[in-house]
């Protein structure tokens, strides 16, 4: 009686098709020499504030652009455009995640010359579940977690932490106000993703941002060294 | 080439089946005289803190119980059990929402006599997208939004706000620290759900909780009056 097996089968086909598109995207990104960073988190973790600060601060040294996914509104693209970097909104309608084909379409619609970019950021829809299974062709997937969300989120949403490469704890300026427990958070992240690198920062005050930028610069340099070999 | 129409069709069947179970649950809840409140929000909005405080404070006047959904861990049930109220954890695995059948199974497994309850609370999985389409047989659906998440969430996740009956703005104790804009939030909620009643409270300090309890008591009384007619 349960229709679930059929639903699972159809989902698998959707995922398989997504992987094909994502693989093609990744090859294209590498050929162009652009390093692609995707951001996933729950709604309200501060992805957009972090990305606005990142675009603004990186712009003087690197060529940057961003794609931003939401179910509705162009609000985030408008916010990010204040950074003066090229930004494109992707509206997903009722879908709780971006798919590789949406990224591909957005890049084509904008006519961006990927060879002219150092970093392309992709902000996913705010969701700690759906985006985990969809490869977007990115080089680095970053999961963000704000100090106000509670230390147990990695244990409750292990799949998304497992699908990510690094974690960022955001809104560190509010850590004291919410009695944030940094050690418990570290312990929970390491429990679901042993060895995961974790950054702690505040987009509002700028604290900790430079450390993350140093990491990004290193990642970009390494990816281009590998490509050149 | 796109498998989406088929996926949508299968999803519709899942939803239809869910509606049948939800309808039966609602009839059963009404016959037992228990008022059922479900909570939806993004991860980290404070659903569990709010529910713990609610169970603790309501317990002296009402017979209360709670079901709590999560992808993984029994953490929330353990937290809620501190209220001394009967609590049951529902683990959803990879599913980003509760379904009516899970509620039905949980009630049966626990062997709760629904006629002995005034309020049954159901805390959904933390997600602003998936839970919106699944009727759980509840009388009242409450969407929670914390002051730290940003004022634009109703515009970005209109469907979940549309599927809810009332909204609660949580963590009001942090409103000043994050320069929360109450009027913008109200405007955005009313834009997607005109006339929606909105409560503002802090489970930490207790501010605003009594106003919400007054509303619940009134809802319970009204539902029993209707049932008796």
Interface residues (C-beta under 8 A of the other chain):
Chain A: X3 X4 X6 X7 X10 X11 X13 X14 X17 X42 X43 X44 X45 X70 X71 X72 X73 X75 X94 X96 X125 X126 X127 X128 X129 X130 X146 X148 X149 X150 X152 X153 X155 X156 X157 X158 X159 X171 X174 X177 X178
Chain B: X1 X3 X4 X6 X7 X10 X11 X13 X14 X17 X42 X43 X44 X45 X70 X71 X72 X73 X75 X94 X96 X125 X126 X127 X128 X129 X130 X146 X148 X149 X150 X152 X153 X155 X156 X157 X158 X159 X171 X174 X177 X178
